[in-house]
Amino acid sequence: MITISDISARIAGRLLLDHASLSLPSGAKAGLVGRNGAGKSTLFRVITGDLGAESGTVSIPKNARIGQVAQEAPGTEESLISIVLSADKERAALLAEAETATDPHRIAEIQMRLVDIDAHSAEARAASILSGLGFSQEAQARPASSFSGGWRMRVALASVLFAEPDLLLLDEPTNYLDLEGTMWLEDYIRRYPHTVIVISHDRDLLNNAVNSIVHLDQKKLTFYRGNYDQFERQKAEADELQMKAKAKNEAARKHLQSFIDRFKAKASKAKQAQSRVKALERMGTVAAVIEDHVQPITFPEPEKQPASPIVAISGGAVGYEPGKPILKGLNLRIDNDDRIALLGSNGNGKSTFAKFISGRLAPESGEVRLAPSLKIGFFAQHQLDDLVPNETPVEHVRRLMPTEPEARVRARVAQMGLATEKMATAAKDLSGGEKARLLMGLAAFHAPNLLILDEPTNHLDIDSRRALIEALNDYDGAVILISHDRHLIEATVDRLWLVNNGTVTSFEGDMDEYRDLIVASGKKKDEPKQAEEQTSKADQRKLNADKRASLAPLRKKINEIESLTGKLEKMIQTLDAELADPALYEKAPARAAEKARQRGEAAAKLAAAEEEWLMLSSEYEEAMAG
């Protein structure tokens, strides 16, 4: 068990933990959540002893090993597998001693201990972890220096997982993983045999990998049993009870104060008044529920949607060197209401495809047709470095609106989800999440018809990710999304494309099926399972492609109905809000009757559209299964 008692800690003079306490049972899988800047990483530093606390203690079982990902990724000439194996210090020391030991008794002790710690299967375990994080057998034998910083951070993660400490501390481990690596890690944490505390804003990981939530809020720590969804429900219920208790407390205090004010000057009532003063002091107050407001994100609506397809690719190929395409055989179309997520391991070409669609990479061969006047907005994490460090968000936006008044410039910055006090802050002093909001706003500034987002969530907390989901669902244009956040994908897209084996194809399953492919037997799989049929894999792929092509008109009709139902639902919500206003019936009864009629027509159209959608979807699924 880990016990934190009355801890207080500061960073740069700012109090982040104020007499906070927590008891975490052994073997717990806990998600540590809280707003960016609340002090989650500071708590980790206090637990490891890297930061001294002003007060309080941290109690951890004697001889318990604490592990966390190294801040600097290894960049030596040593192979990846060797780096990971060396993370088990005891095994490495025993093997080194076994090379030189001469005492028969000591040799026997060494060999017995090696058996106890399962040292002989170590290489297989290390290889399995590296494979789960995206390294092929060939890559595992390469030196660490041949990989980029992001890939080397995966090696650092693999090392701490292989060492299997008694207390595993993970601080945003999915930031340098792709969706496939995130799914694998989620499964690994769930099965981990010791205690884990993970800081994460990945809702799916917090729902599927942990069994408790530790909430850092208002400098205090609160423990909740269950996953993140259960935590949200429990906290909402607790907040509601606290608000009721506060209202009741204020009413009682007001009643006592009223008596005191009325009778404190009267001699006959002075004694009773004084007793009520003491009762008021003893009663105390109930703290208010403090809610941190999350700025919404808004993407400007396209002025005019071009006809579908907005992008059509025939026999396309793209790469960075002539004659060496990364992707080829591209035969795809994107319609004006498509919501597409790109799946596939890092290195397979997702970002290459996004750059290709956005026009940043020219085709090597084939034909790419774009709809006339098509506007594309593109966001990628590496573009954060393109922000001018000493310029404020207002200055970034003013460059795009040079003749507009200050009020309109600031209004556009506000639409990006930046608070008023941040508008005059230099970009270099903004948080990662604030920079991401600014950059997304700049990417969508000219109201694109197609918005391409490449890993938009790396610096966003859970509430900001919810704001992004709402913004994407309110946006009327097409979306192409690359993300390791499964919840974001499931909440915003309706089509999945798999980038794999040098091409891009439609993935007809859902995210649960895709996850099964990744996590099955603890190994990564880049291709869907094929049924055990006598038809060859190549023939089966061709058969599936032909089937999808023949069903394209039906799929298009289904997409059109989905778009229609979305618009009808928005219309009904708007009408319901207007009809809920009592003033409408008093001031304009005829208008109220007309809106009620419009609401009835919209509801009838929605019911008919949903019925047609069910019928066509069943027909499509039966045809695909046949």
ABEGO torsion letter per residue (X at the ends): XBBBBGBBBBBGGBBABBGBBBBBBBGBBBBBBEBBGAGAAAAAAAAAGABBBABEBBBBBBGBBBBBBBABBBABABBAAAAAAAABAAAAAAAAAAAABABAAAAAAAAAAAAAAGAAAAAAAAAAAAAAAGBBAAAAABBAAABBAAAAAAAAAAAAAAAGBABBBBBGAAAABBAAAAAAAAAAAAABABBBBBBBABAAAAAAABABBBBBBGGBBBBBBEBAAAAAAAAAAAAAAAAAAAAAAAAAAAAAAAAAAAAAABAAAAAAAAAAAAAAAAAEBBBBBBBBBBBBBBBBBBABBBBOBABBBBGBBBBABBGBBABBGBBBBBBAABBBBBBEBBGAGAAAAAAAAAGABBBABEBBBBBBGBBBBBBBAAAAAABBAABBAAAAAAAABAABBAAAAAAAAAAAGBBAAAAABBAAABBAAAAAAAAAAAAAAAGBABBBBBGAAAABBAAAAAAAAAAAAABABBBBBBBABAAAAAAABABBBBBBGGBBBBBABBAAAAAAAAABGGBBBABBBBBBBABBAAAAAAAAAAAAAAAAAAAAAAAAAAAAAAAAAAAAAAAAAAAABAAAAAABAAAAAAAAAAAAAAAAAAAAAAAAAAAAAAAAAAAAAX
